[in-house]
Amino acid sequence: MVLVGVCGKRLLYLDVKGLIAQQGLYTALVVCLNVIAGGGGSNLYLPEEFDTFSPLDIQERIKGSKIVIVSEQVHSSWNHPSCSC
């Protein structure tokens, strides 16, 4: 049996709050990926596909690329250090 002191309880409380924040960030990541998949995509395409893009497709891909950058930054910068124990 492990006894947790007052300081230990505070650290455990902060750890639980961190995990809740991490779950929120992961949910935001999944939402961003669904927006990318449901929209026009991102800047990844085959070179021969470029001629088939309409101006609307290009605008959707620009928007998708921006969402990709945000989701990658949130996932790598904020999410990974919190679970590196």
N, C-alpha and C positions, 0 to 999 in steps of 0.2 A: 504494500500500500504506500502510495506517495502522498506526503503531506505538502500542501502548497501554502506558503506564508502569504502575508499581505502583499508584498512586492510581487510574488509569483502570480497572485490573482490579478493584479493590475496588468502584468505582462500578458497573461492569458486573455484578458479582456481586450487588450490592444491587438492581439493575434486574431481573435475572432472578428473584430472590426475590420482588420485587414483582409481577412478571407471573404467577408461580405462585400467589401469594395472590389475585390478581385472577381467575384462572381458577377458583379455589375459590369465591370470592364469586359469580361468574357461575353456577356449577353450583348453588349454594344458591338463587339467584334462580329458575332454571329449575325446581328442585324445588318451591319455594313456589308458583310459578304453576301447576304441575301439581296440587298439592294443592287450590288454589283452584278450578281448572277441574273436578276430579274430585269435589269436595265440593258443598256447596250454593250456592256462588258467593260473592259479596261483597255490599256494600250497594247495588250498582247494580241497579235494577229499575224497571219502568214502574209508575206509580202505581196503575193498575188491577190489577196483579198482587198487590198487598198482601193483598187479601181472600182470595186462594187459598192463602196460606201457612199451613202447620200450625205448631204450636209447635216441632216438630223442625226444620222448614225455617228458622225464625227463629234457632234456636240455631246451625244450620250456617252461616247467613249472618253471624252475629256472629263466629263462629270464623274464617270466611273474611276478614272485614273486618280482623281483627287480624293475620292473616297478610299481607294486602295492605300494611298499614302497615309491618310489619317488612321486607318485601321491598323496598318503595320506599325506606326509609331506608338499607338496606344498599346498594342499587344507586346511589342518588344521593349519599350521603355518603361512602362508602368507595371505590366503584368509579370514579367519574368523575374525582376529582382525581388518581388514580394514572395516568391515561392522557391527561393534558392537555398533554403535551409537543409 
